[in-house]
Amino acid sequence: MAKRISMIDLFAGCGGMTSGFVAANGYKPVMAVEWDLHAAATYAANFGESHMRWGDIQDIKDDEIPAADVIIGGPPCQGFSNLGTRDVNDPRNKLWKEYIRFVRHARPKVFVIENVDRFLKSSEFSLLQAEVRHGGLLEGYELTYGLLLAADYGAPQRRKRTIVIGSRIGKIPLPEPTHGQGNPMGLKSWRTVHDAFKGKQLLDVPTVKALPDSSVSFFGEKVPGIYKSEDLHIGRTPTDVSLLRYAHVPPGGGRFDLPEELLPNCWKNKPSGTTDVMGRMRWDEPSLTIRTEFYKPEKGQYLHPQWEPGPNGYRVDRPITHREAALLQTFPDTYLWCGTKIQIAKQIGNAVPAVLAEAIARQIKPYILSA
């Protein structure tokens, strides 16, 4: 039997990174940690409850941390994000120190940190670099880091993420892109929104507005679920004004395509910036970044790409559904979900695209197996 690579997933969310690593074959999760109950329940529904620790990572004692070949995870990034306050004193930014504590006790051969693009310019990243130097908490590890674009690894989404690979078995380069824009030599073409939705029969305005009425127990707590991916194809009830706005926006367009009488005052008074809000996706391109409020077109380019010009043009005037967002994040269509509509949307938007995680897993695997 081939050697199994033991793995710990910290700040695991709903399991986006674990999904990618498991898809790369050979990885066995031995512990996962997540403080949000509904995200932890989604993880447990897909990968098992026994090794998921729901709760505050700081409550896990040193002697409870198992040995592992790999540690993966993305410490909360709200303080680093361009959408956040960027408060250097935000306690969430200090949770990466808990990540280091796990590395010191589990002694993995390799660790992987995922974060927002601005993490590379943060004071926390500078401190992380200092810890691998002589006398530091991570002495003996070598770091490789950079910005990876999810579209370059098969995701139908232009999502940039900082990836840091730490290794004590020799320096490991970041994975080379497998996809590129257009028809690049030696690479596959970027996957598009059309590729993600193809064959899923998603050209409709869902009549179902709510998740099924069901619940399940995880960690001794009752949570909504378990839902299949098909259950996530749920609609909203937009106002008449919203529907008029949607109808004016062509693929690739946004709020600047609206006639003045349909502009809210906040947009009338802001003639520049926020160019992607009230935006419509393009069939033949990857989407922009899927965030946690993808069901609100006023938050980004989240309108369904189907739009034909003319009074009789066929249009799907609605934001993408939860199921469509999960497909753009490359979750398998067999993935299971727990939580309310808002909670599941947060899980989807906060996740690492599974195929990006899989590319990283495949990159580090031969180094681990040969060590």
PyMOL commands that set and color helices and strands:
alter all, ss='L'
color gray80, all
select helices_A, chain A and resi 16-23+37-47+57-59+62-64+91-106+117-121+123-131+150-153+193-197+229-232+240-247+255-257+260-262+265-268+297-299+322-328+341-350+354-370
alter helices_A, ss='H'
color red, helices_A
select strands_A, chain A and resi 5-10+27-34+52-54+70-73+110-115+142-149+160-167+179-180+188-189+215-218+221-227+279-280+301-303+337-338
alter strands_A, ss='S'
color yellow, strands_A
deselect
rebuild
show_as cartoon
